[in-house]
Amino acid sequence: MIYLKRMMKKYWLAIWIASLFSSCALNGALKEKAKFEQQTIPTLRLTDSTDNYLSIGSNFLFHNAQGLWELYVSGNPIELGLKTGILTQSLYAYQEKAFFSKIQEFIPSQRKQKWMMKLTKVYNRNIHKYIPIAYRKEIFGLSRYASPRYDSLMDPYQRNLFLHGAHDLGHAFQDLALVGCSSLAAWGPKSADGELIIGRNFDFYAGDDFSHNKLITIVKPDSGYSFLSVGWAGMIGVVSGMNSAGLTVTLNAGKSSIPWAAKTPISIVAREILQYARNFKEAIAIAKKHPIFISESLMIGSADEDRAILIEMSPHKFAVFESDNANYLLCTNHFQSSTYQSDKRNQKQIEESHSVYRHQLLTEQLQQQDKLTAPKVAAILRDRNGLKNKEIGYGNEKALNQLLAHHGVIFQPKKRLVWISANPYQLGEFVCYDLNKIFDNKAHQPASTLANTALNIPQDTFLNSKAYRDYEEYRKRDRIIDHKLKSDQEITESEWQEYQKLNPLFWAVYYKRGTYYFEQKRYDEALKQLQQADSCEVTTLVDRKKIASYIHKIEKKGDNR
């Protein structure tokens, strides 16, 4: 069955994700950990502790009214790690559990899990060599507060080092729909005040539990710029962020091959840029010095230059792309510079994926929208439709809002303003943070949010609709349908009908029913469903070809009957 083939893809994804936690004890990292332990490590104790607020002196964790966690830490690398660890200990444990539960979901057999670990002993043996020493110290401090639950897999320090490669491996397997980010930047006549404004959706999906606790981290390091980033507990790297100089970094995946050896995790590259760069020249210099093991576009926004550029990185090539248009820049999941024009992987990405379609969507939006403001950018990031406002089914990866995003974020670099979406996805309230006020305030008011709530953008009205409730029910039914397809269980006609009613414009609900009938040799019914799927907005060329292949097989069988 085609479904089983998809599950095999997921199986190999789990193998590579779990390779981050190979049972091989990597002597270099362990020796380094021993050296760190010989240093004087400060003993930290919580000074305040309530249900929604923890503090160590002026460092704290606060759970705000919108459900976002706000972490504020300062100090040298080890202090940053220790403070982050003690303040986020429960969130860190939750995040690891969510991550490993996903692996167990992919490969439930313990015997196969152990075999999988043995397959990947060498993969991450040198990753610590590619992470700057300051960040290794920070990871060491953080890892001292890791849950002992997974110590049988690997030492906490090693485990956290390798967790920072999870984002990269998710990119390498983007064909499994883990990643499909969209970003836009506008300035000059395209912006309401003429200043740079940036919006992005971070569509990294590793399960609902993984996205449950969004962590906003505000860091005042002992060197470099202070910064704000959005991510999850246990990760010191950056996927979306802005520093006190008004420089922003966001990540968009490119087409990558399966990596065979770990290099610098891209989130660590982004972290160093955010901490030490204030302009394009400095950001490019930092990016150039790091070998990486996946392909990635880094959108860099600069308050100094008041515009944005793309740094396009891959294991063997490096390029900087600036828009020919003087007042906006768009980025999805393919490279745009001349350096990658003849790159076969990039060409395949352009031809087969939904990246170009989303780029066209962004272009269409910017042609229709003038004088962008933060609320207008939020509306673009939340758009669930296709080109020309066509309804394409909820959860379709061709949409800018795929209804799976970890977060949406909006930056106004010159004003040092950041808006971050509350759950679910990017539909919740966009909460505003004013970095000028945050970093100028020497003594933060205890047990209170850092947000400038007067500038918040209200939640999407879609959240209160029957369509949204139907979509969430569809997601539950979809998992049940997938489980039954995988285990060859019977699916009744009423189950199929209820399932399809919940998301009637989405091609996959007809495709799955069609393949189910095909396996049962109910070819006329299968053909009807597959033709219905083909009439919808199918996500990728690969999916379209699969539908066509089934239809062709059925038509051939009809000729022979």
N, C-alpha and C positions, 0 to 999 in steps of 0.2 A: 504493500500500500504506500501511496505517496506520503501519507502521514508518518509512517514508520521511517521513511527516508529523512523527513524533517527532524524526527526525534533523534536519529543518528547524528545529524548535524549538532543538535543540542548536546548529545553525548560527548562529542569531540570538543565542544565548547567547554563543557564541564571538566574534561581532562586538562585542557590548557589553563582554565582558571585555577584548578586544583594544583597545577604545577607550581603555582606561587607558594604552595605550602608543602613542597616535597619533603619526604622524611629524611632526606640527606642532611646531615648536620654540616652546615657550611662553616668550615673552620675559621675562615677569615673574619666573618661577621661575629662569630663567637669570641674570638680573640680580642676583637675590637671592643665588644661589650665588656669583657673582663677589664680592659684598660679604663673604660668609662667608670666602672664600678670602683676602681681604685681612687678616683677623684673624690673630693669632698662633695657629698650630695646633701643639699639642705633638706631638713625634715619639715614637711609642710602639714599644717593642720587647718581644717575649716574653721573660720571664725564665725560664720553664720550658716544656718542650714534650715530651710523650710521646703515646702512642697514645690515651690516655683523659683527658689532663689538659694544659691550657694555662693559663698565668698571666701577668699583668702586675702585679707587686707583689702587693697583696692582692685583686686582681680575677682571676677565673678562670672556666674552663669545665671541667666534670667530667662524664664519661660513667659513670653508675652501673651497678650490677650488673643492674638491671631494664631497662636500655636507655634510660633517660631522660637527657637532657642538662640539667645544672644550670649556669646562668650567674649569676655574682655580679658586679655592677658598681656603682661609686659615682662621684660627681663632678657637675660642672655639665653642662648639656645637650650641648655639643660633646664633652666628655670621655666622657659616657655613650655617645654614638654611636660615637666612635673606639674605645673599649675593646670595645664590643659587636661592632663591625666586625672588628677584628683577631682577636678570640677566636672568632668564629663564621664566619669567612670561608668555610671549606669548606662549612659547613651552609647558609649564605646562597646560595652558588653552586648547591648541590644543590636548594634550594627554588625558585629561579628556573627552573632547568632543568625541574623537575617541573611548574611552572605553565605554562611556555611549551610543553612537550611536550603538555599537555592541549589547548592551542589548536591545535597542529599536528594533533592527533588529530581534532579537530572539523572543521578545514579544512585538508586536506593540500595543496591547490593553492597554490603560492607566488604565482601570479597573483591568486588570490582573496584571499590574505592581504594583498597590497599594496593591492588595491582596497578591502578592508575598512578598512585604516588610513586611507585617504583619506576614507572616509565619515564618520569620527569626529574630524575635526580640532579641532572647537570644544569637544568634550565637557568636557574637563578643564582648559580654559584658565585657570580661576580657582581651582582647588582649593587652591593654596598660600595663598590669602587666607583660607581657612576653617580652616586648621590653625594653632594658636597658635605664636608665634615660637619659644618654647623647644623645641617638638617638631620644628619645621622645622630648627632647629640640630642637634638630635639625629639627625634623618634625614640631614642633610648629612654629619655625622661618620660615620654608618654606611655611607652610600652610597660613601664613598671606598674601601671595601673590596669593592664589588660586582664581580662578574665582568665582564670586558670583552666577554663573549660576545654580549651583547644591546645593546651600545652603538650598533649601526646602527639599532636601533629608536628609542632615546631615550637621552639623557644619564642617567647613573646616579642623579643626585639627583632628576630629574623622574620617572624610572621608579619609584623607591621611594616618592615621594609618591603616585603613582597606584596602586601595589600596595596601599596602605592602603584603597583603595576597592573592592578585589576582594571582600572580605567582604560589603560592601553590595550589590554587583551579584549575588553569589550569592544573597542574600536576595530581591532583586527577581525572580529566576528560580527561586524555591523550588518552583514547579510541576514543575521538572525534578529534584526530589528532592535538591537540594544541601543543603537545610537542613530540619531538623525537630526542633528542640531541645525537651527536656522538663526542667522544674525543679520542685523542691519545697522548702518550708521548713516547719519545725515547731518549736514551743516549748511551754513550760508542760507540761500533762499529756500531750502527744503526744511529748515528748522524755524520754529515760531520766533525765537529770539536771535536767530542767526548763528547760535553757538552749537557745538557738537552735541548730538544726542544719539545714544546707542541702545538697541534692544536685542535681547537674545533669549531663545528657548534652549535649555539644556535637556535634551531628550535621551538621557542615559537611564535605561530601565533595567533594574536587577531585582524586580519584585516590589509589591506594594509596601511590604514591611521596610525594605531598604530606604524607601523615599519618605517614610512616615515622619521622621525627626529631622527637619531641615535645620542645619546649624549655621548661624551667621557668626563668623569669627573675626574679631577686631583685635589686631596685634600691634603692640608698641615694642618693637625689638630694640636691642641695645645698639644695633647698627642698621643703617639703611632707613627706608621710609616706613612709617606706620601704614597699615592697610586694612581693608575689609574684604573678606571673601565669603563665598557661599558654598557649602558642601555638606559633609556629614562627619560625625564623630569618628576619631581614629585616623583621620587624614590631615596631614599638615600641608599637602600640596594644594594647588589652586586650579579650579576649573572656571570660575567667574570671580572677578574682583576689581577693586579700584584702590589706589594708594593715595596718600595725603598730598602728593604732587599733582593729582588729577590724571594719572596714567591708568588705563584700564586694560585688562587681559580677559579674553574669552576663548574657549577652545572649540574647534569644529573638526570632526574626524574626516580623514581622507581615506582612500582605498588602500588597504594594507594587506600584505601577505601574512600568513601565519608566522609569527616571530619564533626564531629558533634559539635566540640568546637574549637575555635582558640587557638593556642599556639604561640611559637615564629616563625615568618615567616622565612623561610630558607634563604632568601636574607639578613636578619639581622644577622643571624649566620655567613654567609659568609663575611659580612661587618666587623664584630668584628674580625674574623680570619685575614682578610686582614690588618686591622688596628693595631693589637696587636701581631701577630705571625711572627716569622722569621724562624721557623723550624717545623718539623712534631710534635714533642712533644708538643709544645705550641699550634699548631693548633688543635690537638686531645683534649687537655685539654679544650679549649674553646668550641669545638663542644659538648663535653660530658655534659657540664653543662646546656645545653639548651633543654627543652622539645619541640618537634616539632609535627606538626599534619599531615605531609605527609611523604612519603618515598623518600629519595634522596641520590644519590652518589655525594660526593664532591671530585673532583680530586684536590689534593694538590701537586703543584710542588715546589721544594726548591732548590735555588741556593747553599745553604750550603751543602745539602746532594747530590745535583746534580742528582736527580731522582724524581720520583713521586709515590704517594700512593693514594688509595681511602679510604675515610671515608664513610662508608655505614650506614646511619641513617634511622630509622623509629620510629613511636611512642613508640614501646616497645622493640626494639633491637638496638644494636650499635656494629659495627665491623670495623676493619681496614684490608684492603686487599692490599697485595703487590704481584706483579707478580712473578711467579716461574721463568719466563724468566728473565735473569739478565739485559736486556737492552731495554725493552719496556713495556708499560702498555696501555691497551685499555679499553674504557668504552662506553657503550650505555645506555640502559634503564632497565637493570636487575642487580641484585646483584650477586657477584661472590664469596664471602667469604663462608667458611663452616658454619658460623652462620646462613645463610639464605638457606642452602641446602634443608631443609625440610619445609621451609616457603611456605604455600599454595599459597599466592598471588604471590610470586616470581616465583614459579613453573608455575603458570598460565601465567604469563608474558612471561616466556621463551617459553612455548608451543604455545601461541596464537598470540603474537605480532610479529613485525618485528625487535625486538631488537637483537635477536641472528643472524639474517641474516646480519644486519649491522656490528655486531661484527666480523662475518666471512669475510665481505668485508674489514674491517680494517686489519684483519690478512692477507688476501690475498695481500693487498696493501703493507704492511710492508715486506712480503716475497719477493715481486717483487722489492721494492725500497730499495736501499742501500744508506748509507751516506745521511740522510735526511738534507735538507736545508729548509729555509723558503719558497722559491718558490715551492719546491717539496711538502711541506706540504699543501700549497695553492692549488696545483693541486689535491691532495687527497680530500681536503674539497669540491672542486668544482665538483667532479666526479658524473655524472648523471646516470651511468650505474650500472648494477648488477654484480653478481659473474661471473667470466670469461669474463668480459667486455660485458655481454649480455645487449642489449637494452631493457629496461623494461617500457618505456613510461615516459614522462616528468611529474614530480610531484608525482611520485611513492614514497611512504614513505620508501620503502626498499632501496632506494638510499641514499648515504651519503649526496648528495646535493638534497634535496627534493624540491628545488625551492620555499621555503617559509621562509627561515631562517631570524630571526631578524638581526643576524650578524655572521660572522666568525671571529675568532681571533687566532693569533699565538704568542707564547711567546718564547723568549730565555732568561731565568732567569739570568744566569751568566752575560750576556752582558746587562741586563736590557732593552731589546728591545721588543716592542710589535707591531704587525701589526693588523690593524682592517679594515674589509671590508667596502667599500662604497656601496651604493645602486646600483643596486637591489640585494637583498639577499646577498650571498657571491661572487657574480659575478663581482662586481665593483672593482676598484683599492684597493689593500691592502695598507693602509697608515701606515707608520712606525713612532713610537714614541720611543725616546731614553730617558728613565727615568733618567739616569745619568745626561744628559744635562739639562733636565727639572728641576730637583730638585736642581742641583748645581747653576743654573742661578737665582740669587737673584732678578734681575729686568728684567722681560721679555720685549722684544721689543713690543711696542704697535701695535695693529691691524695687527698681523701677526700670522701665524700658528705655533703651537708647534711641528709640524711633522718634521721628518728628511726625506724629500721627496726624497733625493738621493737613499734611500734604499727601496722606494715603489716598490710593485709588480704590474705589469700592470693588467688591467682588463682582464677578460676572453674573448677570441676571440669569444666565443659562443654568446656574446651580439650583435655582428654584423651579425649574421646569420639569414637566413629565418626561421630556426627551432625555434629560440628564438622568433621571431615575431609571428610565428604560435602559440607558447605556450601561449604568452600573450593574443592573440586573443581567444585561447581555454579557458582561464580562464574567459574571459568575457562571452563567449557563455555558459560555464558551469553554471554560475550563472543564466543565462536566462533559460536554460534547467531545473535547479533545481526549479526555481520559477514556471515554467509551470507544472512541475510534482507535486509540492506542491498544486497548485490551480486547478489541473485537467484540464488544458488547452490543446488544440490540439497542437501537434508538427508535422509539415509536414515532409514528406520523405526527401525533400531537406535540411531542417534544420538538420535532423539527419545526413545526408551524409556529409554536410559541417562541422558539429561538430566533427564527427569521423575522417575526413581527417586531422584535425588540430593536433591530438594526437593519431595516429593510433595504437600505440603499448601499449597503456594504457588500462588495463582491464576494468576500470570503464565506459568508453564510450560505451562499448558493454553491460555491465551489466544494465546500466540505460535504454538503448533502449530495452533490453530484458524484463525488468520489465514493461515498458510502454506497450509493445505488450501483455504481460501476462494479464494486467488489462483490456485490450481491447478484451481479449479472442482470440487473433490472435496467437495461440499456436505454429504453425509451424515456424512462423517468430521469435517468442520469443525464441524458442529452438535454432535456428541458432545463434542468438545473444549471448545467454547465453553460448553456447558451445564455441563460439569465445572468450568470456570473460575468460572461464575456461582454454583456451589454452595459455593465457597470464600469466605473472608473477603477480599473485594476491597478494595483500599486506599482508593480515593476514589470519590465519586459520579460524577466524570467518567469514571473507568475502568469503573464499573458501566454507565454509559450507552453506552460504546463496545461493551461486550460485548452489551448488549441490541440495539444497532443492527445488529450482525452477525447475531445470531439472527433478528431481524425480516427482514432481507434474505434470509436463507436460507429462512425460512418462506414468504415471498412467492414466491420462485423455485419452491418446492415446489408452491404453489397453481397456478402457471402451467404446471407440467410435465404 
